[in-house]
Amino acid sequence: MQPRQLDASLSRRDFLRAGAAVAGLTVAGNGTAPAGSSPDVNLILLFLVGGPSQLETWDLKPNAPAEVRGPFKPIATSVPGVQICEHFPRMAQAAQRYAIVRSVHHNAAPIHETGHQLMQTGRLFRFGQEHPHYGAVLSHIKGQKRYSMPPFVVLPGPIGSTGVTISHGQGAGALGVAHEPVAGAAAACATASDTDRETTAVRSRYGHHEFGRLCLQARRLVQAGARCVTVNMFETVFDRVTWDCHADRGSLASTLNDYRQTLCPMFDQAYTALLDDLSDRGLLASTLVVAMGEFGRTPYLNSRGGRDHWPGVWSILMSGAGIRGGQVVGCSDALAAEPKDRPVTPAEIAATIYRALGVDLETRLPGAEGQACRLVDANPIDELF
């Protein structure tokens, strides 16, 4: 299904009422929920479309051969013994806020779309059946938190073409059109998404680039009552700089130099600003922040100095909502080619997300031909809590 737009039949009074509620949150400035409100946990999912290289982000191998380790060096973080890439200096100083899972892997086809499905639903789509995104499940189980604020928003819009014309896993599946995401912050709530209402200092903290603006919008939307905001860092992998670093000099021309100059600094700034901002406003304890791509990159550099698709192992980040930061779960082998310890599947990631959100893993959802299916067939990663 396509992401929906907010019901145009809502009256001007409805929008004014919603705007007043959001304005009240903004003026209060402390991010606390109104008295008597539900202690629901929200989700901000930063989807790093394209698939960041584990070897150039959060799982460097400085002792591997040059054709494996690549051009970047590791740096120490605020957590003893934990190192990440040198191009994430802010993240290095804030390592106590997030956990790194370094052993995520899957065995499905090494294409973007299978990873999109697995990482956003916990399941691979087969025989035409689409499974619901985390946001659609929250919408189905818990509904709207505040009047006229949709529970599930995708920013800036749905993922477009990434090579194969199949579902990206960002819809409601059998849950139906009522639980499809609203696409775009303006369609969700103009007042909540208007980053110009923030101070210059706050906007600068996130960075003067699209990803920073989207992360700030995500915080505003969650504060205003959205249950799940998915931020697609990129809408496609073609003809622009993305994490999909094939270095093919054509439509997939992104290189590791783009990681150095653009991608790593952009993510480093916006991600740490989001965690700090949520914490400062008292929202991090009730907001799960997950940053992940659809797969990793090949352990060996290709002939052009880039890296190709590799679902054999990669790293993701989790923070907030009871996640114990300052730790690493799992590890990859000496070449960052496959898990060495504590292998983690996308289904386990999904179970972990649902546990943090307070969703019962035994929940049954509508499936194909009216048959109910279990929410996810895996257990949470207990070490993260």
N, C-alpha and C positions, 0 to 999 in steps of 0.2 A: 504494500500500500504506500501511497505518497503521503509525506507529512501534510497535516492539515493546517489550515489557517484558522485563527480565532473567529468564532461565530460573529458574523457581521451584524446580526440582529440585536446584539447587546446595546442597550440604550446609552445615551450620553450620561445619564445619572449613574448607570452601572460603572462606567469608566471613571467618573469623578469619584465615586465611592472607593474604587480600587486605588485611584491615584492618591486619595487622602490617606489610605492605609499605608501605602508605600512611603509617602512623605513623612508620616509619623515615624516609620522605621528609620528614615534617613536623619531626621532631626534628633531622634534619640541617640543615634551614633554608637550605641554600645552593643548592638547585635543581639540583645537578649529578646527572647520570645515574650509575647504578652502574657500576663497572668492567666493561669488556667489553661494555656495552650498545650497541645500534645507534644511529648518529648520525641517526636519523630526524627529519624535520621535521614538526611538528604544525601544525594550523590552528585558530585561533579566529576564527570568522566572526561579527561583530556585524551582524545584519541589522536595519536601521532601517526596520521595517515602516511603510508609509504614504508614504514618499518625501520626504525632507527637501528643502526649497527650496535650490537652489544660491545664490540671491541673499541668503539669510538665514543662510548657514553659511560656506562656504569659497570663494565666488566672487562677492564683492560688486561692484557697479558704481556707485560714488559719483558718477560724472559723468553717469549716465543720467537721463532725466526722472523726476520724483518717482513717477509711476505705475508705473515700472519698478523703480527702485532700492529702494523700500520704506522702512521706518522705521529700519533699523539702520545703524550706521556701521562702517567697517573700522578695525582696529587693526594696528599693526606687530607682527611676530613676531620671534623670536630669529634668524630667517634674513633677512638684508638683502633688501629688495625684495618680500618675501612678506607679504601682509596677509590676515587672516581677520576674521570677525565679532567685534564687541566683546563678545559674550556667551560667548566661549570664551577667557577670559584665561589659564587653565592651558595650554590647547593652544597659545596664542600663545608662551608661554615654553618650550614643549617641541617647537617646530616642527622641530628637528633630528632628532627621533626618527621622523618619519613623512613619507611622500610624499603629495602631493595630485595626483590625476588629474582634471583639470577639463574633459575633453572626451569623457566617456562619452556614448553616445547609442545609440538603436535606432529602427527604423522599424516595429515591430510595433504592434498596437493599444494605445492609451494606457490600459490597465487594469492594476491591481496584479498580476494573476496572470501576464500575459506577462512582466512585469519580474521577478517571482519566479523563473520558469522560466529565463529568459535569464541572469540574474545568478548563479544557483546551479548551473547546469549548462553554460552556454555555448551552449545550443541552445533553440529554440522547439519545443514539443511539437506534433506533427501526427499526424493519422490514428490517434489513440489510443496512439501510442508515447510512453512516458515515459523520459526520459534520467536517469542517476544524478547525484545530488548529489556534490560533492567528497568528502564524508565516506564515502559508499558506495563510491566508487572506491578510496579509501585502504583501506577495510575489505577490498575485493575483492583488491587487489594485495598488501597488506602484512599483513592479518589483525590479530589481537590483539597488542598490545605486551606486556601483562601479563595473567596469568591472572585471569579473572573481571571484568576491566575492559573494557567494550565499546569498540570502536574509534571509534564514531560516536554522539554524544549530542546531543540537541536540548533546549535549555532555554528557558523552563520547560516547553514542550510545542510541538507543531506549530502552524503558523499556522492559524487558524480562518477564518471567513468574512471575505472582503474584497470581496464583491460578486458574483463570478461563480464558479459551482461547477465549477471545473476544478483541476487539480493546481497546487500551489505550488512544485514542484520540490525538495522536501526529502526525497524517498524514494530508493529504490535502483533503480527502473525494472526493466529486464530482468536486472539482477544478482541479483534474487531476495530473498526474505524474510530470508535469513541476513545480509544487509548493510543492512537497514533500520535507522534510528536507534533507539536507546533513548530514550524520552521521559521527561524529568525526572531531575534529579540523584539523588533518593532511590532511584529504580529502578536507577540505574547503580551506585552504591556509596555507602552511607550515610556511611561514614567519610570518603571523599574529598570529598563534597559538603557536609559539615557545616561551615558557616562559623563556627559558635560555637567551633570549635577554634582559630580565629585570634585574635590579640590584639585588644583594643578599638581600639588605634591603627590596625591594619590595616583593620578593618571600617569605621572612621570615614573612613579615607583614600578608600575606594571610595564612601562615601556611604550614608546611612540611607534608601535607597529600593530598590525592587525591581531596577532595572537595575544598580545598584551591587552588590547581592548576587549577581545572576546572573553578572556579570563576575568576581567573586571566586570563585564556584563554577567557572567556566570555567577559571580559572588552576589551581585545586586539582585538577580532573579531568585536565587536561593533565599536570600534575606527577605525577599518580598513574598515568598510562599511557593515557589516551584519546588517539586520534590527531586527531580532529576534534570540536570542540564548537561548535555553532551556537547563538548566543543571539538569540532573537527578542525585540527590544526591546518589541514589542507582539504580541499574538496575534490582534488584530482592529483594524479602523480605526473601528468603530462605537461610539458612545455612551461615548467616553472621549477624553482628550487624547492625540493622536498627531501624527506629522509630517504627516498628511493634512489640511492647513490650508485646507479649502474655506470655512470660516466660514459654514456654511449655517444656523446657529441650530437645526439639527435633530440628526440622528444623526451628522452630520459637522461638528460645531460648532467644532472646533479652529481657533484663530486665531494670528496672528503674535504676539499678546500672550502666548499659551501658550508660544510659542518663547522669548520673553524671560524669562518667569517660571519655567518648568518644564523644557522640553525641552533647550534649549541648556545651562543650568547642570548638569542631570543628566548629560548626555552628557559635557560638559567634565570633570567630576569623575571619573566612572567610567573613561572612556577613558584619561586621563592616569595614573590610579592603576594601571590594568592594565599599561600600558607600563612604568611605573616599577617595579612589582612584579616583572614578568617579568625586567626588566633586573637588578634587585637580586639575583635568585635565579639568575642565569646562564641563564635560559630564553629570553630574547628572540631570541638568535641561532639557536635551533632551533624557534622558534614564529612562524609567519606570522600576523599580526593584520590582518584586513581589515574595514573598517567601510563599509557601503554600503547604500543603499536601492534600490528598484526603478525609480525614475525621478526626474526633477526636477519643478519647478513652473513654471507659466506665467510668461513674462517680464513680463506686465502683470498688475497686481492686478485681481481681479474687483470687481464692484460692491459687495461686502460688505467689501472690504479683505483678502480671502484670496487664495490662489492655487490653481489647479486642476492636474490631471495634465499632465505635459509630459515625454515621453521624448526631446525634441529635444536636450537636453544637461543634464548634471549632474555632480557631483563625488563621488569616493570617496576613501578613505584606505587606505594600505597601509604596513605597518611590519614590522620583524623579518625573520629568515630570509634575509638577503642583500639585502633591499630597501634602497636608498640613500636615507636620509631627508634632510630639509632641501631638498627640491626640489619643483617643480611640473612636471607633464608635461601638455602640451596647454593650450589656452586656448579660451574661448568668445568669441563676438562681443560687440559693445558692449552688447547687450541681454541677454546670457546666454540666447540663444534657440537657438543652434546652434554647433557647433564652428567655430572660426576657424583653428586650427592643431592639427595632430596628432590628428585624430579617432580615437577609440578605441571599439571595439565590445565588447559583452559576451563574444564569443568570444575576443577578445584578452585580456580580463581573466581568463577561464578558463585560457587558455594560460599567462598569467603566474603564476597561482596554482599550476598544475601544475609549472611550471618551478621555482618556489621550493620546492615540496614534493619535488622530485627525482623526479617521475613522468615517464616517457618519453612525449612527445607522440605518438609513433607507436603507442602501445598500442592494441590492438583490443579492443573490448568487445562483449559479446553485444547484438544489436539485434533488430529486429522479425523474426519468422518465422525465427529462428536465424541471420540474417545479421549478421556482425560489422561494426562501424562504428568509424571512427577516433575517438580520444578527443575531439579538438576540431579544428575546421577553421580554425585561425588560428595566428599566431605570437605569442610573448610580446612584451611591451613592454620592449625591451632597455635603454632609458634608465633603467629602475627599478633595474637591478642594478649 
